[in-house]
Amino acid sequence: MSLGNGLSKLSGKVFRIGHLGDFNDLMLVATLGGIEMALGRSGIPHQAGGTLAARQLLKEKNTNSF
C-alpha cells in the first residue's frame, strides 16, 4: 500500500492511495483505518466512519456472492 500527495492542482489538498500487485478487502480496510487514525491524531477535520462504511459494503458484497 502506498500513500502519495495530490498532483498538479490538487497538490496539498488531497492524497492518493495506491497499490502494486495483489489487493484484497483486508488491505483496504486496514489502509482506511490507518488513514482515519492518522487524520484524527493530526487534528485534521474529517468525517469519521469511512472504515466502518467500507466494512459494511464489503460484507454485503461478499454475502451476495454466495
Residue pairs with C-beta under 8 A, 6 or more apart in sequence:
1 17
1 18
1 19
1 27
1 30
1 31
2 17
2 18
2 19
2 20
3 15
3 16
3 17
3 18
3 35
4 15
4 16
4 18
5 11
5 12
5 14
5 15
5 16
6 12
6 13
6 14
6 15
6 16
7 16
17 31
17 35
19 27
25 58
25 62
28 54
28 58
29 51
29 54
29 55
29 58
32 50
32 51
32 54
33 51
35 50
36 46
36 48
36 50
36 51
39 46
40 46
40 48
